Amino acid sequence: MRKQKDRCIVADAAGDEENFTAASIKLRRQKDIYEDFCKAADSYTQYERTFVAGYDRRLAGKTGTVTRKQREFDKAQMTLES
């Protein structure tokens, strides 16, 4: 997750929206997998281990917006296929 956060920081600084979107989606998927793993192991999530300097609230919000849009798109695609 730290590597993906670094990639988000670099893509945002470069203004590369395509790479930022890809890194954001991968980061969200990794977070989902980590949460599922912690539930299966009956443990709590330790997000302090994923801290990256420079990945602040602004970037986290921007990442969240991108992943929400992607999830809405995926839901629309599933609806069309049904």
PyMOL Python script that loads the backbone (N, CA, C, O; Angstrom):
from pymol import cmd

cmd.read_pdbstr("""\
ATOM      1  N   MET A   1       0.823  -1.188   0.000  1.00  0.00           N
ATOM      2  CA  MET A   1       0.000   0.000   0.000  1.00  0.00           C
ATOM      3  C   MET A   1       0.868   1.253   0.000  1.00  0.00           C
ATOM      4  O   MET A   1       0.506   2.266  -0.598  1.00  0.00           O
ATOM      5  N   ARG A   2       2.006   1.180   0.667  1.00  0.00           N
ATOM      6  CA  ARG A   2       2.877   2.355   0.692  1.00  0.00           C
ATOM      7  C   ARG A   2       3.395   2.683  -0.699  1.00  0.00           C
ATOM      8  O   ARG A   2       3.514   3.854  -1.060  1.00  0.00           O
ATOM      9  N   LYS A   3       3.702   1.661  -1.475  1.00  0.00           N
ATOM     10  CA  LYS A   3       4.192   1.895  -2.840  1.00  0.00           C
ATOM     11  C   LYS A   3       3.111   2.560  -3.692  1.00  0.00           C
ATOM     12  O   LYS A   3       3.403   3.457  -4.483  1.00  0.00           O
ATOM     13  N   GLN A   4       1.876   2.122  -3.530  1.00  0.00           N
ATOM     14  CA  GLN A   4       0.779   2.722  -4.292  1.00  0.00           C
ATOM     15  C   GLN A   4       0.540   4.162  -3.857  1.00  0.00           C
ATOM     16  O   GLN A   4       0.224   5.016  -4.685  1.00  0.00           O
ATOM     17  N   LYS A   5       0.687   4.435  -2.576  1.00  0.00           N
ATOM     18  CA  LYS A   5       0.545   5.813  -2.111  1.00  0.00           C
ATOM     19  C   LYS A   5       1.646   6.683  -2.710  1.00  0.00           C
ATOM     20  O   LYS A   5       1.398   7.820  -3.110  1.00  0.00           O
ATOM     21  N   ASP A   6       2.865   6.142  -2.770  1.00  0.00           N
ATOM     22  CA  ASP A   6       3.956   6.883  -3.411  1.00  0.00           C
ATOM     23  C   ASP A   6       3.634   7.165  -4.872  1.00  0.00           C
ATOM     24  O   ASP A   6       3.891   8.260  -5.372  1.00  0.00           O
ATOM     25  N   ARG A   7       3.076   6.184  -5.546  1.00  0.00           N
ATOM     26  CA  ARG A   7       2.710   6.367  -6.958  1.00  0.00           C
ATOM     27  C   ARG A   7       1.613   7.422  -7.110  1.00  0.00           C
ATOM     28  O   ARG A   7       1.625   8.193  -8.069  1.00  0.00           O
ATOM     29  N   CYS A   8       0.679   7.458  -6.183  1.00  0.00           N
ATOM     30  CA  CYS A   8      -0.360   8.491  -6.204  1.00  0.00           C
ATOM     31  C   CYS A   8       0.257   9.877  -6.033  1.00  0.00           C
ATOM     32  O   CYS A   8      -0.125  10.820  -6.727  1.00  0.00           O
ATOM     33  N   ILE A   9       1.200   9.999  -5.119  1.00  0.00           N
ATOM     34  CA  ILE A   9       1.856  11.285  -4.877  1.00  0.00           C
ATOM     35  C   ILE A   9       2.582  11.752  -6.123  1.00  0.00           C
ATOM     36  O   ILE A   9       2.464  12.914  -6.512  1.00  0.00           O
ATOM     37  N   VAL A  10       3.333  10.859  -6.754  1.00  0.00           N
ATOM     38  CA  VAL A  10       4.105  11.218  -7.947  1.00  0.00           C
ATOM     39  C   VAL A  10       3.180  11.588  -9.101  1.00  0.00           C
ATOM     40  O   VAL A  10       3.415  12.582  -9.788  1.00  0.00           O
ATOM     41  N   ALA A  11       2.136  10.801  -9.318  1.00  0.00           N
ATOM     42  CA  ALA A  11       1.214  11.084 -10.420  1.00  0.00           C
ATOM     43  C   ALA A  11       0.483  12.403 -10.202  1.00  0.00           C
ATOM     44  O   ALA A  11       0.252  13.147 -11.155  1.00  0.00           O
ATOM     45  N   ASP A  12       0.116  12.700  -8.958  1.00  0.00           N
ATOM     46  CA  ASP A  12      -0.558  13.962  -8.663  1.00  0.00           C
ATOM     47  C   ASP A  12       0.387  15.140  -8.888  1.00  0.00           C
ATOM     48  O   ASP A  12      -0.012  16.160  -9.450  1.00  0.00           O
ATOM     49  N   ALA A  13       1.628  15.002  -8.455  1.00  0.00           N
ATOM     50  CA  ALA A  13       2.601  16.085  -8.630  1.00  0.00           C
ATOM     51  C   ALA A  13       2.901  16.329 -10.102  1.00  0.00           C
ATOM     52  O   ALA A  13       3.137  17.466 -10.512  1.00  0.00           O
ATOM     53  N   ALA A  14       2.893  15.265 -10.896  1.00  0.00           N
ATOM     54  CA  ALA A  14       3.168  15.390 -12.326  1.00  0.00           C
ATOM     55  C   ALA A  14       1.934  15.835 -13.109  1.00  0.00           C
ATOM     56  O   ALA A  14       2.038  16.237 -14.268  1.00  0.00           O
ATOM     57  N   GLY A  15       0.771  15.762 -12.472  1.00  0.00           N
ATOM     58  CA  GLY A  15      -0.464  16.142 -13.157  1.00  0.00           C
ATOM     59  C   GLY A  15      -0.969  15.066 -14.098  1.00  0.00           C
ATOM     60  O   GLY A  15      -1.764  15.353 -14.992  1.00  0.00           O
ATOM     61  N   ASP A  16      -0.525  13.844 -13.914  1.00  0.00           N
ATOM     62  CA  ASP A  16      -0.892  12.716 -14.765  1.00  0.00           C
ATOM     63  C   ASP A  16      -2.139  12.043 -14.200  1.00  0.00           C
ATOM     64  O   ASP A  16      -2.047  11.177 -13.330  1.00  0.00           O
ATOM     65  N   GLU A  17      -3.292  12.443 -14.696  1.00  0.00           N
ATOM     66  CA  GLU A  17      -4.561  11.942 -14.164  1.00  0.00           C
ATOM     67  C   GLU A  17      -4.766  10.456 -14.447  1.00  0.00           C
ATOM     68  O   GLU A  17      -5.347   9.750 -13.622  1.00  0.00           O
ATOM     69  N   GLU A  18      -4.307   9.977 -15.580  1.00  0.00           N
ATOM     70  CA  GLU A  18      -4.488   8.567 -15.935  1.00  0.00           C
ATOM     71  C   GLU A  18      -3.732   7.652 -14.963  1.00  0.00           C
ATOM     72  O   GLU A  18      -4.292   6.677 -14.460  1.00  0.00           O
ATOM     73  N   ASN A  19      -2.475   7.968 -14.705  1.00  0.00           N
ATOM     74  CA  ASN A  19      -1.697   7.165 -13.753  1.00  0.00           C
ATOM     75  C   ASN A  19      -2.203   7.340 -12.330  1.00  0.00           C
ATOM     76  O   ASN A  19      -2.155   6.398 -11.540  1.00  0.00           O
ATOM     77  N   PHE A  20      -2.688   8.535 -11.990  1.00  0.00           N
ATOM     78  CA  PHE A  20      -3.250   8.753 -10.664  1.00  0.00           C
ATOM     79  C   PHE A  20      -4.491   7.886 -10.470  1.00  0.00           C
ATOM     80  O   PHE A  20      -4.676   7.291  -9.409  1.00  0.00           O
ATOM     81  N   THR A  21      -5.322   7.817 -11.473  1.00  0.00           N
ATOM     82  CA  THR A  21      -6.524   6.997 -11.403  1.00  0.00           C
ATOM     83  C   THR A  21      -6.165   5.525 -11.224  1.00  0.00           C
ATOM     84  O   THR A  21      -6.751   4.835 -10.389  1.00  0.00           O
ATOM     85  N   ALA A  22      -5.208   5.050 -12.003  1.00  0.00           N
ATOM     86  CA  ALA A  22      -4.793   3.649 -11.912  1.00  0.00           C
ATOM     87  C   ALA A  22      -4.208   3.342 -10.533  1.00  0.00           C
ATOM     88  O   ALA A  22      -4.530   2.311  -9.942  1.00  0.00           O
ATOM     89  N   ALA A  23      -3.359   4.219 -10.024  1.00  0.00           N
ATOM     90  CA  ALA A  23      -2.749   4.007  -8.707  1.00  0.00           C
ATOM     91  C   ALA A  23      -3.804   4.064  -7.601  1.00  0.00           C
ATOM     92  O   ALA A  23      -3.726   3.313  -6.629  1.00  0.00           O
ATOM     93  N   SER A  24      -4.778   4.944  -7.747  1.00  0.00           N
ATOM     94  CA  SER A  24      -5.843   5.062  -6.748  1.00  0.00           C
ATOM     95  C   SER A  24      -6.696   3.803  -6.683  1.00  0.00           C
ATOM     96  O   SER A  24      -7.049   3.336  -5.600  1.00  0.00           O
ATOM     97  N   ILE A  25      -7.018   3.263  -7.838  1.00  0.00           N
ATOM     98  CA  ILE A  25      -7.843   2.052  -7.883  1.00  0.00           C
ATOM     99  C   ILE A  25      -7.081   0.868  -7.295  1.00  0.00           C
ATOM    100  O   ILE A  25      -7.648   0.074  -6.545  1.00  0.00           O
ATOM    101  N   LYS A  26      -5.803   0.749  -7.633  1.00  0.00           N
ATOM    102  CA  LYS A  26      -4.992  -0.330  -7.071  1.00  0.00           C
ATOM    103  C   LYS A  26      -4.866  -0.186  -5.558  1.00  0.00           C
ATOM    104  O   LYS A  26      -4.909  -1.179  -4.832  1.00  0.00           O
ATOM    105  N   LEU A  27      -4.712   1.048  -5.080  1.00  0.00           N
ATOM    106  CA  LEU A  27      -4.615   1.290  -3.648  1.00  0.00           C
ATOM    107  C   LEU A  27      -5.894   0.870  -2.947  1.00  0.00           C
ATOM    108  O   LEU A  27      -5.838   0.230  -1.896  1.00  0.00           O
ATOM    109  N   ARG A  28      -7.043   1.215  -3.504  1.00  0.00           N
ATOM    110  CA  ARG A  28      -8.324   0.842  -2.900  1.00  0.00           C
ATOM    111  C   ARG A  28      -8.479  -0.673  -2.848  1.00  0.00           C
ATOM    112  O   ARG A  28      -8.950  -1.219  -1.850  1.00  0.00           O
ATOM    113  N   ARG A  29      -8.086  -1.347  -3.917  1.00  0.00           N
ATOM    114  CA  ARG A  29      -8.177  -2.811  -3.939  1.00  0.00           C
ATOM    115  C   ARG A  29      -7.275  -3.430  -2.878  1.00  0.00           C
ATOM    116  O   ARG A  29      -7.657  -4.395  -2.216  1.00  0.00           O
ATOM    117  N   GLN A  30      -6.085  -2.876  -2.720  1.00  0.00           N
ATOM    118  CA  GLN A  30      -5.167  -3.385  -1.700  1.00  0.00           C
ATOM    119  C   GLN A  30      -5.725  -3.153  -0.299  1.00  0.00           C
ATOM    120  O   GLN A  30      -5.589  -4.011   0.574  1.00  0.00           O
ATOM    121  N   LYS A  31      -6.354  -1.995  -0.080  1.00  0.00           N
ATOM    122  CA  LYS A  31      -6.966  -1.735   1.216  1.00  0.00           C
ATOM    123  C   LYS A  31      -8.096  -2.719   1.493  1.00  0.00           C
ATOM    124  O   LYS A  31      -8.229  -3.214   2.612  1.00  0.00           O
ATOM    125  N   ASP A  32      -8.909  -3.003   0.481  1.00  0.00           N
ATOM    126  CA  ASP A  32      -9.999  -3.965   0.643  1.00  0.00           C
ATOM    127  C   ASP A  32      -9.465  -5.351   0.994  1.00  0.00           C
ATOM    128  O   ASP A  32     -10.009  -6.025   1.868  1.00  0.00           O
ATOM    129  N   ILE A  33      -8.405  -5.772   0.315  1.00  0.00           N
ATOM    130  CA  ILE A  33      -7.801  -7.075   0.583  1.00  0.00           C
ATOM    131  C   ILE A  33      -7.246  -7.109   2.007  1.00  0.00           C
ATOM    132  O   ILE A  33      -7.413  -8.097   2.722  1.00  0.00           O
ATOM    133  N   TYR A  34      -6.588  -6.029   2.411  1.00  0.00           N
ATOM    134  CA  TYR A  34      -6.024  -5.957   3.759  1.00  0.00           C
ATOM    135  C   TYR A  34      -7.117  -6.024   4.820  1.00  0.00           C
ATOM    136  O   TYR A  34      -6.960  -6.704   5.834  1.00  0.00           O
ATOM    137  N   GLU A  35      -8.225  -5.320   4.587  1.00  0.00           N
ATOM    138  CA  GLU A  35      -9.332  -5.357   5.538  1.00  0.00           C
ATOM    139  C   GLU A  35      -9.936  -6.754   5.632  1.00  0.00           C
ATOM    140  O   GLU A  35     -10.252  -7.227   6.723  1.00  0.00           O
ATOM    141  N   ASP A  36     -10.097  -7.413   4.485  1.00  0.00           N
ATOM    142  CA  ASP A  36     -10.620  -8.777   4.488  1.00  0.00           C
ATOM    143  C   ASP A  36      -9.686  -9.726   5.227  1.00  0.00           C
ATOM    144  O   ASP A  36     -10.135 -10.591   5.978  1.00  0.00           O
ATOM    145  N   PHE A  37      -8.382  -9.560   5.009  1.00  0.00           N
ATOM    146  CA  PHE A  37      -7.390 -10.390   5.688  1.00  0.00           C
ATOM    147  C   PHE A  37      -7.467 -10.196   7.204  1.00  0.00           C
ATOM    148  O   PHE A  37      -7.428 -11.164   7.964  1.00  0.00           O
ATOM    149  N   CYS A  38      -7.576  -8.951   7.629  1.00  0.00           N
ATOM    150  CA  CYS A  38      -7.647  -8.676   9.067  1.00  0.00           C
ATOM    151  C   CYS A  38      -8.907  -9.258   9.687  1.00  0.00           C
ATOM    152  O   CYS A  38      -8.871  -9.749  10.815  1.00  0.00           O
ATOM    153  N   LYS A  39     -10.018  -9.209   8.966  1.00  0.00           N
ATOM    154  CA  LYS A  39     -11.248  -9.823   9.469  1.00  0.00           C
ATOM    155  C   LYS A  39     -11.085 -11.329   9.597  1.00  0.00           C
ATOM    156  O   LYS A  39     -11.497 -11.922  10.594  1.00  0.00           O
ATOM    157  N   ALA A  40     -10.480 -11.951   8.581  1.00  0.00           N
ATOM    158  CA  ALA A  40     -10.291 -13.403   8.599  1.00  0.00           C
ATOM    159  C   ALA A  40      -9.339 -13.820   9.714  1.00  0.00           C
ATOM    160  O   ALA A  40      -9.504 -14.887  10.307  1.00  0.00           O
ATOM    161  N   ALA A  41      -8.355 -12.992   9.999  1.00  0.00           N
ATOM    162  CA  ALA A  41      -7.377 -13.307  11.043  1.00  0.00           C
ATOM    163  C   ALA A  41      -7.858 -12.860  12.418  1.00  0.00           C
ATOM    164  O   ALA A  41      -7.159 -13.041  13.415  1.00  0.00           O
ATOM    165  N   ASP A  42      -9.048 -12.279  12.468  1.00  0.00           N
ATOM    166  CA  ASP A  42      -9.613 -11.762  13.714  1.00  0.00           C
ATOM    167  C   ASP A  42      -8.644 -10.780  14.381  1.00  0.00           C
ATOM    168  O   ASP A  42      -8.348 -10.868  15.572  1.00  0.00           O
ATOM    169  N   SER A  43      -8.171  -9.853  13.567  1.00  0.00           N
ATOM    170  CA  SER A  43      -7.210  -8.843  14.007  1.00  0.00           C
ATOM    171  C   SER A  43      -7.762  -7.468  13.644  1.00  0.00           C
ATOM    172  O   SER A  43      -8.775  -7.367  12.952  1.00  0.00           O
ATOM    173  N   TYR A  44      -7.116  -6.438  14.095  1.00  0.00           N
ATOM    174  CA  TYR A  44      -7.542  -5.100  13.725  1.00  0.00           C
ATOM    175  C   TYR A  44      -6.596  -4.525  12.673  1.00  0.00           C
ATOM    176  O   TYR A  44      -5.434  -4.921  12.579  1.00  0.00           O
ATOM    177  N   THR A  45      -7.107  -3.599  11.898  1.00  0.00           N
ATOM    178  CA  THR A  45      -6.300  -3.000  10.834  1.00  0.00           C
ATOM    179  C   THR A  45      -5.324  -2.008  11.435  1.00  0.00           C
ATOM    180  O   THR A  45      -5.698  -1.189  12.274  1.00  0.00           O
ATOM    181  N   GLN A  46      -4.094  -2.077  11.014  1.00  0.00           N
ATOM    182  CA  GLN A  46      -3.046  -1.206  11.517  1.00  0.00           C
ATOM    183  C   GLN A  46      -2.619  -0.249  10.411  1.00  0.00           C
ATOM    184  O   GLN A  46      -1.571  -0.429   9.791  1.00  0.00           O
ATOM    185  N   TYR A  47      -3.437   0.764  10.171  1.00  0.00           N
ATOM    186  CA  TYR A  47      -3.155   1.685   9.087  1.00  0.00           C
ATOM    187  C   TYR A  47      -1.936   2.565   9.362  1.00  0.00           C
ATOM    188  O   TYR A  47      -1.394   3.176   8.440  1.00  0.00           O
ATOM    189  N   GLU A  48      -1.499   2.636  10.625  1.00  0.00           N
ATOM    190  CA  GLU A  48      -0.296   3.413  10.922  1.00  0.00           C
ATOM    191  C   GLU A  48       0.922   2.794  10.246  1.00  0.00           C
ATOM    192  O   GLU A  48       1.927   3.476  10.045  1.00  0.00           O
ATOM    193  N   ARG A  49       0.849   1.535   9.897  1.00  0.00           N
ATOM    194  CA  ARG A  49       1.958   0.878   9.201  1.00  0.00           C
ATOM    195  C   ARG A  49       2.018   1.275   7.726  1.00  0.00           C
ATOM    196  O   ARG A  49       3.025   1.038   7.058  1.00  0.00           O
ATOM    197  N   THR A  50       0.957   1.868   7.227  1.00  0.00           N
ATOM    198  CA  THR A  50       0.920   2.251   5.812  1.00  0.00           C
ATOM    199  C   THR A  50       1.151   3.747   5.616  1.00  0.00           C
ATOM    200  O   THR A  50       0.914   4.273   4.529  1.00  0.00           O
ATOM    201  N   PHE A  51       1.613   4.434   6.658  1.00  0.00           N
ATOM    202  CA  PHE A  51       1.832   5.881   6.574  1.00  0.00           C
ATOM    203  C   PHE A  51       2.927   6.212   5.560  1.00  0.00           C
ATOM    204  O   PHE A  51       3.972   5.563   5.513  1.00  0.00           O
ATOM    205  N   VAL A  52       2.659   7.239   4.750  1.00  0.00           N
ATOM    206  CA  VAL A  52       3.628   7.742   3.784  1.00  0.00           C
ATOM    207  C   VAL A  52       3.627   9.260   3.896  1.00  0.00           C
ATOM    208  O   VAL A  52       2.577   9.899   3.821  1.00  0.00           O
ATOM    209  N   ALA A  53       4.806   9.824   4.075  1.00  0.00           N
ATOM    210  CA  ALA A  53       4.924  11.285   4.141  1.00  0.00           C
ATOM    211  C   ALA A  53       4.512  11.867   2.794  1.00  0.00           C
ATOM    212  O   ALA A  53       4.955  11.396   1.747  1.00  0.00           O
ATOM    213  N   GLY A  54       3.674  12.877   2.826  1.00  0.00           N
ATOM    214  CA  GLY A  54       3.212  13.515   1.597  1.00  0.00           C
ATOM    215  C   GLY A  54       1.826  13.058   1.174  1.00  0.00           C
ATOM    216  O   GLY A  54       1.162  13.734   0.387  1.00  0.00           O
ATOM    217  N   TYR A  55       1.386  11.921   1.687  1.00  0.00           N
ATOM    218  CA  TYR A  55       0.046  11.437   1.377  1.00  0.00           C
ATOM    219  C   TYR A  55      -0.886  11.989   2.450  1.00  0.00           C
ATOM    220  O   TYR A  55      -1.132  11.350   3.473  1.00  0.00           O
ATOM    221  N   ASP A  56      -1.394  13.184   2.194  1.00  0.00           N
ATOM    222  CA  ASP A  56      -2.179  13.899   3.187  1.00  0.00           C
ATOM    223  C   ASP A  56      -3.670  13.769   2.924  1.00  0.00           C
ATOM    224  O   ASP A  56      -4.092  13.001   2.060  1.00  0.00           O
ATOM    225  N   ARG A  57      -4.464  14.522   3.672  1.00  0.00           N
ATOM    226  CA  ARG A  57      -5.921  14.449   3.556  1.00  0.00           C
ATOM    227  C   ARG A  57      -6.411  14.840   2.168  1.00  0.00           C
ATOM    228  O   ARG A  57      -7.364  14.260   1.648  1.00  0.00           O
ATOM    229  N   ARG A  58      -5.756  15.819   1.580  1.00  0.00           N
ATOM    230  CA  ARG A  58      -6.168  16.267   0.255  1.00  0.00           C
ATOM    231  C   ARG A  58      -6.033  15.133  -0.755  1.00  0.00           C
ATOM    232  O   ARG A  58      -6.944  14.885  -1.545  1.00  0.00           O
ATOM    233  N   LEU A  59      -4.910  14.454  -0.727  1.00  0.00           N
ATOM    234  CA  LEU A  59      -4.676  13.362  -1.661  1.00  0.00           C
ATOM    235  C   LEU A  59      -5.572  12.174  -1.347  1.00  0.00           C
ATOM    236  O   LEU A  59      -6.061  11.510  -2.260  1.00  0.00           O
ATOM    237  N   ALA A  60      -5.790  11.900  -0.072  1.00  0.00           N
ATOM    238  CA  ALA A  60      -6.670  10.799   0.309  1.00  0.00           C
ATOM    239  C   ALA A  60      -8.092  11.070  -0.182  1.00  0.00           C
ATOM    240  O   ALA A  60      -8.773  10.156  -0.647  1.00  0.00           O
ATOM    241  N   GLY A  61      -8.538  12.313  -0.080  1.00  0.00           N
ATOM    242  CA  GLY A  61      -9.858  12.672  -0.577  1.00  0.00           C
ATOM    243  C   GLY A  61      -9.961  12.545  -2.078  1.00  0.00           C
ATOM    244  O   GLY A  61     -10.970  12.079  -2.608  1.00  0.00           O
ATOM    245  N   LYS A  62      -8.912  12.960  -2.757  1.00  0.00           N
ATOM    246  CA  LYS A  62      -8.885  12.862  -4.219  1.00  0.00           C
ATOM    247  C   LYS A  62      -8.884  11.398  -4.651  1.00  0.00           C
ATOM    248  O   LYS A  62      -9.542  11.031  -5.624  1.00  0.00           O
ATOM    249  N   THR A  63      -8.142  10.567  -3.922  1.00  0.00           N
ATOM    250  CA  THR A  63      -8.115   9.140  -4.205  1.00  0.00           C
ATOM    251  C   THR A  63      -9.491   8.522  -3.968  1.00  0.00           C
ATOM    252  O   THR A  63      -9.949   7.698  -4.759  1.00  0.00           O
ATOM    253  N   GLY A  64     -10.145   8.916  -2.886  1.00  0.00           N
ATOM    254  CA  GLY A  64     -11.477   8.411  -2.579  1.00  0.00           C
ATOM    255  C   GLY A  64     -12.495   8.774  -3.651  1.00  0.00           C
ATOM    256  O   GLY A  64     -13.358   7.969  -4.000  1.00  0.00           O
ATOM    257  N   THR A  65     -12.387   9.980  -4.163  1.00  0.00           N
ATOM    258  CA  THR A  65     -13.298  10.419  -5.215  1.00  0.00           C
ATOM    259  C   THR A  65     -13.129   9.571  -6.467  1.00  0.00           C
ATOM    260  O   THR A  65     -14.110   9.161  -7.088  1.00  0.00           O
ATOM    261  N   VAL A  66     -11.893   9.313  -6.828  1.00  0.00           N
ATOM    262  CA  VAL A  66     -11.617   8.505  -8.017  1.00  0.00           C
ATOM    263  C   VAL A  66     -12.170   7.095  -7.847  1.00  0.00           C
ATOM    264  O   VAL A  66     -12.794   6.563  -8.765  1.00  0.00           O
ATOM    265  N   THR A  67     -11.950   6.489  -6.696  1.00  0.00           N
ATOM    266  CA  THR A  67     -12.415   5.115  -6.499  1.00  0.00           C
ATOM    267  C   THR A  67     -13.936   5.040  -6.419  1.00  0.00           C
ATOM    268  O   THR A  67     -14.528   4.059  -6.871  1.00  0.00           O
ATOM    269  N   ARG A  68     -14.580   6.064  -5.848  1.00  0.00           N
ATOM    270  CA  ARG A  68     -16.049   6.078  -5.833  1.00  0.00           C
ATOM    271  C   ARG A  68     -16.600   6.152  -7.251  1.00  0.00           C
ATOM    272  O   ARG A  68     -17.569   5.465  -7.578  1.00  0.00           O
ATOM    273  N   LYS A  69     -15.996   6.973  -8.088  1.00  0.00           N
ATOM    274  CA  LYS A  69     -16.446   7.069  -9.482  1.00  0.00           C
ATOM    275  C   LYS A  69     -16.256   5.740 -10.202  1.00  0.00           C
ATOM    276  O   LYS A  69     -17.106   5.326 -10.990  1.00  0.00           O
ATOM    277  N   GLN A  70     -15.134   5.072  -9.927  1.00  0.00           N
ATOM    278  CA  GLN A  70     -14.867   3.778 -10.555  1.00  0.00           C
ATOM    279  C   GLN A  70     -15.883   2.739 -10.111  1.00  0.00           C
ATOM    280  O   GLN A  70     -16.358   1.950 -10.927  1.00  0.00           O
ATOM    281  N   ARG A  71     -16.222   2.729  -8.823  1.00  0.00           N
ATOM    282  CA  ARG A  71     -17.210   1.768  -8.328  1.00  0.00           C
ATOM    283  C   ARG A  71     -18.588   2.025  -8.936  1.00  0.00           C
ATOM    284  O   ARG A  71     -19.309   1.082  -9.263  1.00  0.00           O
ATOM    285  N   GLU A  72     -18.954   3.299  -9.089  1.00  0.00           N
ATOM    286  CA  GLU A  72     -20.231   3.627  -9.729  1.00  0.00           C
ATOM    287  C   GLU A  72     -20.235   3.157 -11.169  1.00  0.00           C
ATOM    288  O   GLU A  72     -21.247   2.653 -11.656  1.00  0.00           O
ATOM    289  N   PHE A  73     -19.109   3.318 -11.858  1.00  0.00           N
ATOM    290  CA  PHE A  73     -18.991   2.865 -13.238  1.00  0.00           C
ATOM    291  C   PHE A  73     -19.122   1.345 -13.312  1.00  0.00           C
ATOM    292  O   PHE A  73     -19.819   0.823 -14.182  1.00  0.00           O
ATOM    293  N   ASP A  74     -18.455   0.635 -12.401  1.00  0.00           N
ATOM    294  CA  ASP A  74     -18.541  -0.827 -12.378  1.00  0.00           C
ATOM    295  C   ASP A  74     -19.963  -1.294 -12.117  1.00  0.00           C
ATOM    296  O   ASP A  74     -20.419  -2.258 -12.731  1.00  0.00           O
ATOM    297  N   LYS A  75     -20.680  -0.615 -11.203  1.00  0.00           N
ATOM    298  CA  LYS A  75     -22.071  -0.977 -10.924  1.00  0.00           C
ATOM    299  C   LYS A  75     -22.941  -0.762 -12.155  1.00  0.00           C
ATOM    300  O   LYS A  75     -23.818  -1.572 -12.452  1.00  0.00           O
ATOM    301  N   ALA A  76     -22.695   0.333 -12.868  1.00  0.00           N
ATOM    302  CA  ALA A  76     -23.472   0.615 -14.077  1.00  0.00           C
ATOM    303  C   ALA A  76     -23.204  -0.451 -15.146  1.00  0.00           C
ATOM    304  O   ALA A  76     -24.121  -0.856 -15.860  1.00  0.00           O
ATOM    305  N   GLN A  77     -21.957  -0.901 -15.255  1.00  0.00           N
ATOM    306  CA  GLN A  77     -21.612  -1.924 -16.218  1.00  0.00           C
ATOM    307  C   GLN A  77     -22.302  -3.244 -15.882  1.00  0.00           C
ATOM    308  O   GLN A  77     -22.791  -3.934 -16.777  1.00  0.00           O
ATOM    309  N   MET A  78     -22.346  -3.601 -14.594  1.00  0.00           N
ATOM    310  CA  MET A  78     -23.011  -4.828 -14.179  1.00  0.00           C
ATOM    311  C   MET A  78     -24.498  -4.753 -14.463  1.00  0.00           C
ATOM    312  O   MET A  78     -25.109  -5.750 -14.849  1.00  0.00           O
ATOM    313  N   THR A  79     -25.090  -3.569 -14.274  1.00  0.00           N
ATOM    314  CA  THR A  79     -26.512  -3.390 -14.533  1.00  0.00           C
ATOM    315  C   THR A  79     -26.800  -3.551 -16.017  1.00  0.00           C
ATOM    316  O   THR A  79     -27.800  -4.165 -16.390  1.00  0.00           O
ATOM    317  N   LEU A  80     -25.943  -3.011 -16.862  1.00  0.00           N
ATOM    318  CA  LEU A  80     -26.128  -3.135 -18.297  1.00  0.00           C
ATOM    319  C   LEU A  80     -25.988  -4.583 -18.770  1.00  0.00           C
ATOM    320  O   LEU A  80     -26.687  -5.009 -19.689  1.00  0.00           O
ATOM    321  N   GLU A  81     -25.090  -5.329 -18.145  1.00  0.00           N
ATOM    322  CA  GLU A  81     -24.877  -6.720 -18.533  1.00  0.00           C
ATOM    323  C   GLU A  81     -26.022  -7.614 -18.086  1.00  0.00           C
ATOM    324  O   GLU A  81     -26.260  -8.659 -18.692  1.00  0.00           O
ATOM    325  N   SER A  82     -26.732  -7.223 -17.040  1.00  0.00           N
ATOM    326  CA  SER A  82     -27.822  -8.068 -16.502  1.00  0.00           C
ATOM    327  C   SER A  82     -29.032  -8.085 -17.365  1.00  0.00           C
ATOM    328  O   SER A  82     -30.016  -8.748 -17.037  1.00  0.00           O
TER     329      SER A  82
END
""", "prot")
cmd.dss("prot")
cmd.show_as("cartoon", "prot")
cmd.util.cbc("prot")
cmd.orient("prot")
